């Protein structure tokens, strides 16, 4: 300003205001500054000075109004930094004004100052969450803050911002969105290592969803990391009572049990989980590694044995490595050798299995576990292991089981193809004496259990003492006539001895017992084997029916009409099967076991066959014929029977529905 120029009104007002302030006449200073602004409404500095003086006077309400006019003026001019400066003054005198706080957060976002923006967003959230009013204005403020938070989140991933947003959604009852954001925030905090803060958020969620397995899983996992494992285990067990078969909950509980060194419970839970979820394999394997490192060998082996059945080739190789680690610590650990042999057997590595079995056999033999040693020896023989010293001890083990004197080395030579033992006459004599002792031991009940008995019989067969083997089995079958295992073994001995007729009779006995047990497939298999061994077999031997001069007769009791037809089909017979029931008579004509015609009443052909297979009570008679019949039916007999039985089942189902 030039000295010669007169002062403007605004300048005179400012000079006057400054004089009043110097004279401590603050109220007059405010009036002068307001008068200066009125003379030039584009200069907001006078307003700001007036607002500052009002704050000194303690007139915050009037100061708020004056400063707000200045802030809005700067905002209209696009002067963001000045606008922020004035709003900060307003915030200091009115810190609980949510609109001021939200305005500041928005201004800092515009000026790309995210840290300051987040601070005011947090202040705003705190104010809104403390205010319990849910009027329209409150909802509008919450939505405004949510929008601001979302804008900040685009440029800055902050767990606390996510949690703020979750709180706000919860405040306006948008629970699902709130839950998702809480979960996201808790996960982010955990990754940042802020475990306590993450657990606070999860606890808040658990208050609302106490049975949420995912929440329990994450919460207890964090508790374990924080050294609060007992508390975590209590929570897991509490929820497990309500969700006993949930694999995820079991999985996280196992980690807690391991942290607490509760290995018995961890083992039980691991086996239980592995039964439910085979994808648990890798974690289960890590648990087993831990057990091995702690030299909990028997417990580790139980876990390995459980995994073997469901493992791939590569996984079994790793399991074998684990067992070898155990054997490295304890070379004579019998259960470890048993598991290792089982692993090799499961992926058909017989070469490796036969490296383990001799060590296992010797360990069992030395430990006087004779029955188990004998079982292992039997398996070695099946796999073709013929080392002389093993065979000697193998026979000794049997004699220990039998309770008689041990066999000497000279009576353990394997027999040749003719059934003679190696060595001279003296060897054969001693071998016969040993066989007699073995037979006596078996017949006197010294060997218990079908498995041990059949293994012992196999030993007699291996040394060519077939008569002794038959004698033993017949003796046991007198007291256990319904034993399928022993009867099947007797059949196999008869086959070895080439006594086909006797083997066929055993097949028939098996056939009858399979039928009584409802095992029709096995029964048919035994019947076919019997007919193959003895083609001239009659049904008389099957059901006690009466045999005629030209064929066979019987009553529908043990056998159904379908089974009689199948018998004729299997034996490829040609002839007429006469069927008599209480109400009618019918006939089936066979050419080489195939039904070629049927007749009953006024029905013929396929329809007559379908009618006759319904007969359940009555008698039958088969007359063989040399000459074949003209064919009316050209369909395979088995297919006819299957279709007929299907139609019969459908009819019975319709009748059941009708009733």
C-alpha positions as CSV (number, residue, x, y, z in Angstrom):
1,X,0.0,0.0,0.0
2,X,1.3,3.4,-1.0
3,X,1.5,5.9,1.8
4,X,-0.5,8.4,-0.1
5,X,-3.4,6.1,-0.7
6,X,-6.3,6.0,1.8
7,X,-6.9,2.8,3.7
8,X,-9.8,0.6,2.7
9,X,-12.6,-0.3,5.1
10,X,-11.3,-3.8,5.5
11,X,-7.8,-2.5,6.4
12,X,-9.2,0.0,8.9
13,X,-11.3,-2.8,10.5
14,X,-8.3,-5.1,10.8
15,X,-6.2,-2.3,12.4
16,X,-8.9,-1.6,14.8
17,X,-9.2,-5.4,15.6
18,X,-5.5,-5.6,16.3
19,X,-5.7,-2.5,18.6
20,X,-8.5,-4.1,20.6
21,X,-6.6,-7.4,20.9
22,X,-3.5,-5.5,22.2
23,X,-5.7,-3.7,24.7
24,X,-7.1,-7.1,25.7
25,X,-10.6,-6.1,24.5
26,X,-11.1,-9.5,22.8
27,X,-14.9,-9.2,22.3
28,X,-14.4,-5.9,20.4
29,X,-11.6,-7.5,18.4
30,X,-14.0,-10.3,17.3
31,X,-16.5,-7.6,16.2
32,X,-13.8,-5.7,14.2
33,X,-12.6,-8.9,12.4
34,X,-16.2,-9.8,11.5
35,X,-16.7,-6.3,10.2
36,X,-13.5,-6.7,8.1
37,X,-14.9,-10.0,6.6
38,X,-18.2,-8.4,5.8
39,X,-16.3,-5.7,3.8
40,X,-14.5,-8.4,1.8
41,X,-16.2,-11.8,1.9
42,X,-13.5,-13.4,-0.2
43,X,-10.9,-13.0,2.5
44,X,-11.5,-15.8,5.1
45,X,-8.4,-14.9,7.1
46,X,-10.5,-12.3,9.1
47,X,-13.1,-15.0,9.9
48,X,-10.4,-17.4,11.1
49,X,-8.9,-14.7,13.3
50,X,-12.3,-14.0,14.7
51,X,-12.9,-17.7,15.4
52,X,-9.5,-18.0,17.2
53,X,-10.5,-15.0,19.5
54,X,-13.9,-16.7,20.2
55,X,-12.1,-19.8,21.3
56,X,-10.0,-17.7,23.7
57,X,-13.2,-16.3,25.1
58,X,-14.5,-19.9,25.6
59,X,-17.4,-19.3,23.1
60,X,-16.8,-22.6,21.3
61,X,-20.3,-22.7,19.8
62,X,-19.9,-19.3,18.1
63,X,-16.3,-20.1,17.1
64,X,-17.6,-23.3,15.5
65,X,-20.0,-21.4,13.3
66,X,-17.4,-18.8,12.3
67,X,-14.7,-21.3,11.5
68,X,-17.2,-23.6,9.6
69,X,-18.0,-20.6,7.3
70,X,-14.3,-20.2,6.6
71,X,-13.8,-23.9,6.0
72,X,-16.6,-24.1,3.5
73,X,-15.4,-21.0,1.8
74,X,-11.9,-22.5,1.3
75,X,-13.5,-25.8,0.1
76,X,-15.5,-23.9,-2.5
77,X,-12.3,-22.3,-3.8
78,X,-10.7,-25.8,-4.0
79,X,-8.1,-24.9,-1.4
80,X,-7.9,-28.4,0.3
81,X,-4.9,-27.8,2.6
82,X,-6.5,-24.6,4.0
83,X,-9.9,-26.4,4.3
84,X,-8.2,-29.3,6.3
85,X,-6.4,-26.8,8.5
86,X,-9.7,-25.1,9.5
87,X,-11.5,-28.4,10.0
88,X,-8.7,-29.5,12.3
89,X,-9.4,-26.3,14.4
90,X,-13.1,-27.2,14.5
91,X,-12.3,-30.8,15.4
92,X,-10.3,-29.7,18.4
93,X,-13.2,-27.7,19.9
94,X,-15.8,-30.3,18.8
95,X,-14.1,-33.7,18.8
96,X,-17.4,-35.6,19.0
97,X,-18.9,-34.0,15.9
98,X,-19.2,-37.0,13.6
99,X,-19.8,-34.9,10.5
100,X,-16.5,-33.0,11.1
101,X,-14.6,-36.2,11.6
102,X,-16.0,-37.8,8.4
103,X,-15.3,-34.6,6.5
104,X,-11.7,-34.7,7.6
105,X,-11.3,-38.4,6.7
106,X,-12.7,-37.6,3.2
107,X,-10.4,-34.6,2.8
108,X,-7.3,-36.6,3.7
109,X,-8.3,-39.3,1.2
110,X,-8.5,-36.7,-1.5
111,X,-5.1,-35.3,-0.7
112,X,-3.6,-38.9,-0.7
113,X,-2.7,-38.9,3.0
114,X,-3.9,-42.4,3.9
115,X,-2.5,-42.6,7.5
116,X,-4.3,-39.4,8.5
117,X,-7.4,-40.6,6.7
118,X,-7.4,-43.9,8.6
119,X,-6.9,-42.1,11.9
120,X,-10.1,-40.1,11.4
121,X,-11.9,-43.1,10.1
122,X,-11.1,-44.9,13.3
123,X,-12.3,-41.9,15.3
124,X,-15.5,-41.8,13.3
125,X,-16.1,-45.5,13.8
126,X,-15.6,-45.1,17.5
127,X,-18.1,-42.2,17.7
128,X,-20.7,-44.1,15.6
129,X,-20.3,-47.3,17.6
130,X,-20.6,-45.5,20.9
131,X,-23.8,-43.8,19.7
132,X,-26.6,-46.3,20.1
133,X,-29.2,-44.3,18.2
134,X,-30.4,-46.0,15.0
135,X,-32.3,-43.1,13.4
136,X,-32.1,-42.4,9.7
137,X,-29.3,-39.8,10.2
138,X,-27.2,-42.3,12.2
139,X,-27.6,-44.9,9.4
140,X,-26.6,-42.3,6.9
141,X,-23.4,-41.5,8.8
142,X,-22.6,-45.2,9.1
143,X,-23.1,-45.7,5.4
144,X,-20.9,-42.7,4.7
145,X,-18.2,-44.1,6.9
146,X,-18.5,-47.5,5.2
147,X,-18.0,-45.9,1.8
148,X,-14.9,-44.0,3.1
149,X,-13.4,-47.2,4.6
150,X,-14.0,-49.0,1.3
151,X,-12.2,-46.2,-0.6
152,X,-9.3,-46.4,1.8
153,X,-9.1,-50.2,1.5
154,X,-8.5,-49.9,-2.3
155,X,-5.2,-48.3,-1.6
156,X,-4.3,-49.7,1.7
157,X,-5.0,-53.2,3.1
158,X,-5.3,-52.6,6.8
159,X,-6.7,-55.3,9.1
160,X,-8.1,-52.7,11.6
161,X,-9.9,-50.9,8.7
162,X,-11.5,-54.3,7.8
163,X,-12.6,-54.8,11.4
164,X,-14.0,-51.2,11.6
165,X,-16.1,-52.0,8.5
166,X,-17.2,-55.2,10.2
167,X,-18.3,-53.3,13.3
168,X,-20.2,-50.9,11.2
169,X,-22.0,-53.6,9.2
170,X,-22.9,-55.3,12.5
171,X,-24.2,-51.9,13.8
172,X,-26.7,-51.7,11.0
173,X,-27.6,-55.4,11.3
174,X,-25.9,-56.7,8.2
175,X,-24.6,-59.8,10.0
176,X,-23.4,-62.0,7.2
177,X,-21.3,-59.1,5.7
178,X,-20.0,-58.3,9.2
179,X,-19.0,-62.0,9.8
180,X,-17.1,-62.2,6.5
181,X,-15.2,-59.0,7.3
182,X,-14.4,-60.0,10.9
183,X,-13.1,-63.3,9.6
184,X,-11.0,-61.5,7.0
185,X,-9.6,-59.1,9.6
186,X,-8.8,-61.8,12.1
187,X,-7.0,-63.8,9.4
188,X,-5.0,-60.7,8.4
189,X,-4.0,-60.0,12.0
190,X,-2.8,-63.6,12.4
191,X,-0.6,-63.4,9.3
192,X,0.8,-60.1,10.7
193,X,1.7,-61.9,14.0
194,X,-0.9,-60.0,16.0
195,X,-2.3,-63.1,17.6
196,X,-3.8,-61.6,20.7
197,X,-5.7,-59.0,18.7
198,X,-6.9,-61.7,16.2
199,X,-8.1,-63.9,19.1
200,X,-10.1,-60.9,20.5
201,X,-12.0,-60.7,17.1
202,X,-12.5,-64.4,17.0
203,X,-13.9,-64.5,20.6
204,X,-16.3,-61.8,19.6
205,X,-17.5,-64.0,16.7
206,X,-17.7,-67.1,19.0
207,X,-20.1,-65.3,21.3
208,X,-22.5,-65.2,18.4
209,X,-21.6,-68.5,16.8
210,X,-20.4,-70.9,19.5
211,X,-20.7,-74.0,17.4
212,X,-19.0,-72.7,14.3
213,X,-16.3,-75.3,13.6
214,X,-14.2,-72.9,11.5
215,X,-14.1,-70.4,14.3
216,X,-13.2,-73.0,16.9
217,X,-10.5,-74.4,14.6
218,X,-8.8,-71.0,14.1
219,X,-9.3,-69.8,17.7
220,X,-7.8,-72.9,19.2
221,X,-5.0,-72.9,16.7
222,X,-4.0,-69.4,17.9
223,X,-4.5,-70.3,21.5
224,X,-2.0,-73.2,21.0
225,X,0.5,-70.8,19.4
226,X,0.1,-68.4,22.4
227,X,0.7,-71.3,24.9
228,X,-2.9,-71.6,25.9
229,X,-3.2,-75.2,24.8
230,X,-5.3,-76.4,27.8
231,X,-7.9,-73.7,27.2
232,X,-7.9,-74.6,23.5
233,X,-8.4,-78.3,24.2
234,X,-11.3,-77.6,26.5
235,X,-13.1,-75.6,23.8
236,X,-12.4,-78.3,21.1
237,X,-13.7,-81.2,23.3
238,X,-16.7,-79.2,24.2
239,X,-17.6,-78.7,20.5
240,X,-16.5,-82.3,19.6
241,X,-19.3,-83.6,21.8
242,X,-21.8,-82.0,19.4
243,X,-19.8,-82.7,16.2
244,X,-18.2,-86.1,16.9
245,X,-17.4,-86.9,13.3
246,X,-16.1,-83.6,12.0
247,X,-12.6,-84.1,10.4
248,X,-11.5,-80.5,10.6
249,X,-12.2,-80.3,14.4
250,X,-10.4,-83.6,15.0
251,X,-7.5,-82.3,12.9
252,X,-6.9,-79.2,14.9
253,X,-7.5,-81.0,18.2
254,X,-4.7,-83.4,17.3
255,X,-2.2,-80.5,17.1
256,X,-3.4,-79.3,20.5
257,X,-3.0,-82.8,22.0
258,X,0.5,-83.0,20.6
259,X,1.4,-79.6,22.0
260,X,0.3,-80.9,25.4
261,X,2.2,-84.2,24.9
262,X,-1.0,-86.2,25.3
263,X,0.2,-88.8,22.9
264,X,-2.4,-91.5,23.8
265,X,-5.2,-89.2,23.0
266,X,-3.4,-87.8,19.9
267,X,-2.9,-91.4,18.6
268,X,-6.6,-92.3,19.2
269,X,-7.8,-89.1,17.5
270,X,-5.4,-89.6,14.6
271,X,-6.6,-93.1,13.9
272,X,-10.2,-91.9,14.2
273,X,-9.5,-89.0,11.8
274,X,-7.7,-91.2,9.3
275,X,-10.7,-93.5,9.3
276,X,-12.9,-90.5,8.4
277,X,-10.6,-88.6,6.0
278,X,-7.7,-90.2,4.1
279,X,-6.5,-86.7,3.1
280,X,-5.1,-86.5,6.6
281,X,-2.2,-88.8,5.5
282,X,0.5,-86.1,5.5
283,X,-0.3,-84.7,8.9
284,X,-0.7,-88.3,10.3
285,X,2.8,-89.1,8.8
286,X,4.3,-86.0,10.6
287,X,2.8,-87.3,13.8
288,X,4.4,-90.7,13.3
289,X,7.7,-89.0,12.5
290,X,7.4,-87.2,15.9
291,X,6.6,-90.5,17.7
292,X,9.7,-92.1,16.1
293,X,11.9,-89.2,17.1
294,X,10.6,-89.6,20.7
295,X,11.2,-93.4,20.4
296,X,7.5,-94.1,20.9
297,X,8.0,-97.1,18.6
298,X,5.0,-99.2,19.3
299,X,2.6,-96.3,19.0
300,X,4.3,-95.2,15.8
301,X,4.0,-98.7,14.3
302,X,0.2,-98.7,15.0
303,X,-0.1,-95.6,13.0
304,X,2.0,-96.9,10.2
305,X,0.0,-100.1,10.0
306,X,-3.2,-98.1,9.7
307,X,-1.8,-96.1,6.8
308,X,-0.3,-99.0,4.8
309,X,-3.7,-100.2,3.5
310,X,-4.5,-96.8,1.9
311,X,-1.1,-95.8,0.7
312,X,0.3,-95.4,-2.7
313,X,3.6,-97.1,-3.8
314,X,5.7,-94.0,-3.0
315,X,3.9,-93.5,0.3
316,X,4.6,-97.1,1.3
317,X,8.3,-96.5,0.5
318,X,8.3,-93.7,2.9
319,X,6.5,-95.8,5.5
320,X,9.1,-98.5,5.0
321,X,11.9,-95.9,5.6
322,X,10.2,-95.0,8.9
323,X,10.1,-98.6,10.0
324,X,13.8,-99.0,9.1
325,X,14.6,-96.0,11.3
326,X,12.9,-97.9,14.2
327,X,14.9,-101.0,13.4
328,X,18.1,-98.9,13.3
329,X,17.4,-98.1,17.0
330,X,16.2,-101.6,17.9
331,X,17.3,-104.3,15.4
332,X,15.3,-107.0,17.1
333,X,12.1,-105.1,17.4
334,X,9.6,-107.8,16.3
335,X,6.5,-105.6,15.7
336,X,8.7,-103.3,13.4
337,X,9.8,-106.4,11.4
338,X,6.2,-107.6,11.1
339,X,5.1,-104.2,9.8
340,X,8.0,-103.9,7.4
341,X,7.2,-107.3,5.9
342,X,3.6,-106.4,5.7
343,X,4.5,-103.2,3.7
344,X,6.7,-105.1,1.3
345,X,3.9,-107.7,0.8
346,X,1.3,-105.1,0.1
347,X,3.2,-103.7,-2.9
348,X,4.3,-107.2,-4.0
349,X,8.0,-106.7,-3.4
350,X,8.6,-110.3,-2.5
351,X,12.4,-110.0,-2.8
352,X,12.5,-107.4,0.0
353,X,9.9,-109.3,2.0
354,X,12.0,-112.4,1.9
355,X,14.9,-110.4,3.3
356,X,12.8,-109.4,6.3
357,X,10.9,-112.6,7.0
358,X,14.0,-114.7,7.9
359,X,15.1,-112.1,10.4
360,X,11.5,-112.0,11.8
361,X,11.3,-115.8,12.0
362,X,14.6,-116.0,13.8
363,X,13.6,-113.3,16.3
364,X,10.3,-115.0,17.0
365,X,12.0,-118.4,17.3
366,X,14.5,-117.0,19.8
367,X,11.8,-115.3,21.7
368,X,9.9,-118.6,21.9
369,X,6.8,-117.0,20.2
370,X,6.4,-120.3,18.4
371,X,2.9,-119.9,17.0
372,X,3.7,-116.6,15.4
373,X,7.1,-118.0,14.2
374,X,5.2,-120.9,12.6
375,X,2.8,-118.6,10.8
376,X,5.7,-116.5,9.4
377,X,7.5,-119.8,8.4
378,X,4.4,-120.9,6.6
379,X,4.3,-117.7,4.6
380,X,8.0,-118.1,3.7
381,X,7.4,-121.6,2.4
382,X,4.5,-120.3,0.3
383,X,6.9,-117.7,-1.2
384,X,9.4,-120.4,-2.0
385,X,12.0,-119.8,0.6
386,X,14.0,-123.1,1.0
387,X,17.2,-122.3,3.0
388,X,18.1,-125.5,4.8
389,X,18.7,-124.1,8.3
390,X,15.3,-122.3,8.2
391,X,13.5,-125.5,7.2
392,X,15.1,-127.2,10.1
393,X,14.0,-124.6,12.6
394,X,10.6,-124.4,10.9
395,X,9.9,-128.0,11.7
396,X,11.2,-127.6,15.2
397,X,8.8,-124.7,15.7
398,X,5.9,-126.9,14.7
399,X,6.9,-129.7,17.2
400,X,7.1,-127.0,19.9
401,X,3.5,-126.0,19.1
402,X,2.5,-129.7,19.0
403,X,4.0,-130.3,22.4
404,X,6.1,-133.3,21.2
405,X,9.9,-133.7,20.9
406,X,11.7,-131.4,18.5
407,X,12.3,-132.8,15.0
408,X,15.9,-133.5,14.1
409,X,17.7,-131.9,11.2
410,X,17.5,-135.1,9.2
411,X,13.7,-135.2,9.1
412,X,13.3,-131.7,7.7
413,X,14.3,-132.3,4.1
414,X,11.6,-131.2,1.6
415,X,10.0,-134.0,-0.4
416,X,10.5,-134.5,-4.1
417,X,7.8,-134.5,-6.8
418,X,7.0,-138.2,-6.0
419,X,6.3,-137.3,-2.4
420,X,9.6,-138.9,-1.0
421,X,11.8,-136.9,1.3
422,X,15.4,-136.3,0.4
423,X,18.1,-138.4,2.0
424,X,18.4,-142.2,2.6
425,X,15.9,-144.7,4.0
426,X,16.9,-143.7,7.5
427,X,15.8,-140.1,6.8
428,X,12.4,-141.3,5.4
429,X,11.9,-143.5,8.5
430,X,12.6,-140.6,10.8
431,X,10.4,-138.4,8.7
432,X,7.6,-140.9,9.1
433,X,8.1,-140.9,12.8
434,X,7.9,-137.2,12.9
435,X,4.8,-137.2,10.8
436,X,3.2,-139.7,13.3
437,X,4.1,-137.4,16.2
438,X,2.6,-134.4,14.3
439,X,-0.5,-136.4,13.5
440,X,-0.9,-137.4,17.1
441,X,-0.4,-133.8,18.3
442,X,-3.0,-132.5,15.9
443,X,-5.6,-135.2,16.7
444,X,-5.1,-134.8,20.4
445,X,-6.0,-131.1,20.2
446,X,-2.5,-129.7,20.9
447,X,-2.8,-127.2,18.0
448,X,-5.7,-124.7,18.4
449,X,-7.5,-122.7,15.8
450,X,-8.3,-123.4,12.2
451,X,-5.4,-121.3,10.9
452,X,-2.8,-123.2,12.9
453,X,-4.4,-126.5,12.1
454,X,-4.5,-126.0,8.3
455,X,-0.9,-124.7,8.4
456,X,0.2,-127.8,10.1
457,X,-1.7,-130.0,7.6
458,X,0.1,-128.1,4.9
459,X,3.4,-129.2,6.5
460,X,2.3,-132.8,6.4
461,X,1.4,-132.4,2.7
462,X,4.7,-130.7,2.0
463,X,6.6,-133.7,3.2
464,X,4.3,-136.1,1.3
465,X,2.3,-137.5,4.3
466,X,-1.0,-137.2,2.6
467,X,-2.7,-140.0,4.5
468,X,-1.8,-138.4,7.8
469,X,-3.2,-135.1,6.6
470,X,-6.4,-136.7,5.6
471,X,-6.6,-138.6,8.9
472,X,-6.2,-135.4,10.8
473,X,-8.8,-133.4,8.9
474,X,-11.4,-136.2,9.1
475,X,-10.8,-136.4,12.8
476,X,-11.5,-132.7,13.3
477,X,-14.5,-132.8,10.9
478,X,-16.2,-135.4,13.1
479,X,-16.4,-132.8,15.8
480,X,-16.7,-129.8,13.6
481,X,-18.7,-131.0,10.6
482,X,-19.8,-127.5,9.6
483,X,-16.3,-126.0,9.3
484,X,-16.0,-124.7,5.8
485,X,-12.2,-124.1,6.2
486,X,-11.4,-127.6,7.2
487,X,-13.7,-129.2,4.6
488,X,-12.1,-127.0,1.9
489,X,-8.7,-128.1,3.1
490,X,-9.7,-131.8,3.0
491,X,-10.9,-131.3,-0.6
492,X,-7.5,-129.8,-1.6
493,X,-5.7,-132.7,0.0
494,X,-7.9,-135.2,-1.9
495,X,-7.0,-133.3,-5.1
496,X,-3.3,-133.4,-4.3
497,X,-3.7,-137.2,-3.8
498,X,-5.6,-137.4,-7.0
499,X,-8.7,-138.8,-5.3
500,X,-11.2,-137.0,-7.5
501,X,-14.3,-138.8,-6.4
502,X,-13.6,-138.0,-2.7
503,X,-12.8,-134.4,-3.7
504,X,-16.2,-134.2,-5.5
505,X,-18.0,-135.4,-2.4
506,X,-16.4,-132.7,-0.4
507,X,-17.5,-130.2,-3.0
508,X,-21.1,-131.4,-2.6
509,X,-20.8,-131.0,1.2
510,X,-19.5,-127.5,0.7
511,X,-22.4,-126.9,-1.7
512,X,-25.0,-127.8,0.9
513,X,-23.4,-125.7,3.6
514,X,-23.1,-122.7,1.4
515,X,-26.7,-123.0,0.5
516,X,-27.7,-123.2,4.2
517,X,-25.8,-120.0,4.8
518,X,-27.4,-118.2,1.9
519,X,-24.1,-118.1,-0.1
520,X,-25.6,-119.1,-3.4
521,X,-22.6,-117.9,-5.6
522,X,-20.2,-120.0,-3.6
523,X,-22.6,-122.9,-3.6
524,X,-22.9,-122.8,-7.4
525,X,-19.1,-122.6,-7.7
526,X,-18.8,-125.7,-5.5
527,X,-21.4,-127.5,-7.6
528,X,-19.7,-126.8,-10.8
529,X,-16.4,-128.0,-9.4
530,X,-18.1,-131.2,-8.2
531,X,-19.6,-131.9,-11.7
532,X,-16.2,-131.2,-13.3
533,X,-14.5,-133.7,-11.0
534,X,-17.3,-136.3,-11.2
535,X,-19.4,-135.8,-14.4
536,X,-21.7,-138.7,-13.6
537,X,-22.8,-137.2,-10.3
538,X,-26.5,-137.6,-9.4
539,X,-28.7,-135.3,-7.5
540,X,-29.2,-138.2,-5.0
541,X,-25.9,-137.1,-3.5
542,X,-27.1,-133.5,-3.2
543,X,-30.5,-133.7,-1.5
544,X,-31.1,-137.3,-0.5
545,X,-33.5,-137.7,-3.4
546,X,-34.4,-141.0,-4.9
547,X,-32.4,-142.2,-7.9
548,X,-34.4,-143.9,-10.7
549,X,-33.0,-146.4,-13.2
550,X,-32.9,-143.9,-15.9
551,X,-32.4,-140.5,-14.1
552,X,-33.1,-138.9,-10.8
553,X,-36.2,-137.9,-8.8
554,X,-36.7,-135.6,-5.7
555,X,-38.9,-133.1,-3.9
556,X,-38.5,-129.4,-3.9
557,X,-37.0,-128.9,-0.5
558,X,-33.4,-128.1,-0.3
559,X,-33.3,-127.3,-4.1
560,X,-35.6,-124.9,-6.0
561,X,-36.7,-125.6,-9.5
562,X,-34.2,-123.1,-10.8
563,X,-31.3,-124.9,-9.1
564,X,-32.5,-128.3,-10.6
565,X,-32.5,-126.6,-14.0
566,X,-29.0,-125.2,-13.4
567,X,-27.8,-128.7,-12.4
568,X,-29.1,-130.2,-15.6
569,X,-27.5,-127.3,-17.5
570,X,-24.2,-127.7,-15.8
571,X,-24.1,-131.5,-16.4
572,X,-25.2,-130.9,-20.1
573,X,-27.9,-133.6,-19.9
574,X,-30.5,-134.4,-22.6
575,X,-34.0,-135.5,-21.4
576,X,-37.3,-134.6,-19.9
577,X,-37.8,-132.9,-16.5
578,X,-41.3,-133.7,-15.1
579,X,-42.6,-131.2,-12.5
580,X,-45.6,-132.1,-10.3
581,X,-47.3,-129.6,-7.9
582,X,-50.6,-129.8,-6.0
583,X,-52.5,-128.2,-8.9
584,X,-50.7,-129.0,-12.1
585,X,-48.1,-130.9,-14.0
586,X,-45.5,-129.6,-16.5
587,X,-42.5,-130.6,-18.5
588,X,-39.2,-129.1,-19.6
589,X,-37.3,-130.6,-22.5
590,X,-33.4,-130.4,-22.5
591,X,-30.9,-130.8,-25.3
592,X,-27.3,-131.0,-23.8
593,X,-28.4,-129.0,-20.7
594,X,-30.3,-126.3,-22.6
595,X,-34.1,-125.9,-22.3
596,X,-35.6,-126.2,-25.8
597,X,-39.3,-126.5,-25.0
598,X,-41.7,-126.3,-22.1
599,X,-45.4,-127.1,-21.5
600,X,-47.9,-126.8,-18.7
601,X,-51.7,-126.7,-19.1
602,X,-52.5,-124.7,-22.2
603,X,-49.1,-122.8,-22.2
604,X,-46.1,-123.7,-24.2
605,X,-42.6,-122.5,-24.9
606,X,-41.1,-119.6,-23.0
607,X,-44.4,-118.7,-21.2
608,X,-44.7,-122.2,-19.9
609,X,-41.1,-122.0,-18.6
610,X,-41.8,-118.7,-16.8
611,X,-44.9,-120.3,-15.3
612,X,-43.1,-123.4,-14.0
613,X,-40.3,-121.6,-12.3
614,X,-42.9,-120.3,-9.9
615,X,-43.4,-123.8,-8.4
616,X,-42.1,-123.9,-4.8
617,X,-43.8,-127.1,-3.5
618,X,-43.9,-130.4,-5.4
619,X,-41.7,-133.1,-6.9
620,X,-39.5,-133.6,-10.0
621,X,-38.2,-136.4,-12.0
622,X,-35.7,-136.4,-14.8
623,X,-35.6,-139.0,-17.6
624,X,-32.5,-139.0,-19.8
625,X,-32.9,-139.4,-23.5
626,X,-30.5,-140.3,-26.2
627,X,-32.2,-138.4,-29.1
628,X,-32.5,-134.7,-29.0
629,X,-35.8,-132.8,-29.2
630,X,-37.1,-130.3,-31.7
631,X,-36.3,-126.8,-30.5
632,X,-39.1,-124.3,-29.7
633,X,-37.0,-122.2,-27.4
634,X,-33.8,-120.8,-28.9
635,X,-32.6,-118.6,-26.0
636,X,-29.8,-119.4,-23.6
637,X,-31.2,-121.1,-20.5
638,X,-29.4,-118.9,-18.1
639,X,-30.7,-115.8,-19.8
640,X,-34.2,-117.3,-19.7
641,X,-34.0,-118.0,-16.0
642,X,-32.7,-114.5,-15.2
643,X,-35.6,-112.9,-17.2
644,X,-38.1,-115.2,-15.6
645,X,-36.9,-114.4,-12.1
646,X,-37.0,-110.7,-12.9
647,X,-40.6,-110.9,-14.0
648,X,-41.5,-112.9,-10.9
649,X,-39.9,-110.3,-8.6
650,X,-41.8,-107.5,-10.4
651,X,-45.1,-109.4,-9.9
652,X,-44.4,-109.9,-6.2
653,X,-43.6,-106.2,-5.8
654,X,-46.9,-105.2,-7.4
655,X,-48.8,-107.6,-5.1
656,X,-47.0,-106.2,-2.0
657,X,-48.0,-102.6,-3.0
658,X,-51.6,-103.7,-3.7
659,X,-51.8,-105.2,-0.2
